Amino acid sequence: MVIGYGIENDLRFMKKDKIFVGKNTIIYDLQKSFSRVYSNDNNMPSLKSCAQYYRCPNLGKAHDSLIDTYITVYCFVCIYGLDMPKWLKDIVEKQKSN
């Protein structure tokens, strides 16, 4: 499974860089799911809006690919009520202590 936020662009960049996703891989765009929770229109909410909605702590500079990945995983976990992975808990705690 590949999870992203507005993942179409990511998939284009991956293909350009010759990183291919298997034909049986599930592609999941969190932005589309969040838009059903957040908005009644066809506008796609930003990752920042999603992070604010789920009270994601400041994990670093927005639009940094690694930070955006952390935020996407954080929001995915919140949307589905999953347990926060230990590696992400550690990052959240580190940011809170700074």
Secondary structure as the mmCIF struct_conf table of DSSP 4:
data_model
#
loop_
_struct_conf.conf_type_id
_struct_conf.id
_struct_conf.beg_label_comp_id
_struct_conf.beg_label_asym_id
_struct_conf.beg_label_seq_id
_struct_conf.end_label_comp_id
_struct_conf.end_label_asym_id
_struct_conf.end_label_seq_id
STRN STRN1 VAL A 2 GLY A 4
BEND BEND1 TYR A 5 GLY A 6
HELX_RH_AL_P HELX_RH_AL_P1 ILE A 7 LYS A 16
TURN_TY1_P TURN_TY1_P1 ASP A 17 LYS A 18
TURN_TY1_P TURN_TY1_P2 LYS A 23 ASN A 24
HELX_LH_PP_P HELX_LH_PP_P1 THR A 25 ILE A 26
STRN STRN2 ILE A 27 ASP A 29
HELX_RH_AL_P HELX_RH_AL_P2 LEU A 30 TYR A 38
BEND BEND2 ASN A 40 ASN A 42
HELX_LH_PP_P HELX_LH_PP_P2 ASN A 43 SER A 46
HELX_RH_AL_P HELX_RH_AL_P3 LEU A 47 TYR A 53
TURN_TY1_P TURN_TY1_P3 TYR A 54 ARG A 55
BEND BEND3 GLY A 60 GLY A 60
TURN_TY1_P TURN_TY1_P4 ALA A 62 HIS A 63
HELX_RH_AL_P HELX_RH_AL_P4 SER A 65 TYR A 80
TURN_TY1_P TURN_TY1_P5 GLY A 81 GLY A 81
HELX_LH_PP_P HELX_LH_PP_P3 LEU A 82 PRO A 85
HELX_RH_AL_P HELX_RH_AL_P5 LYS A 86 SER A 97
#
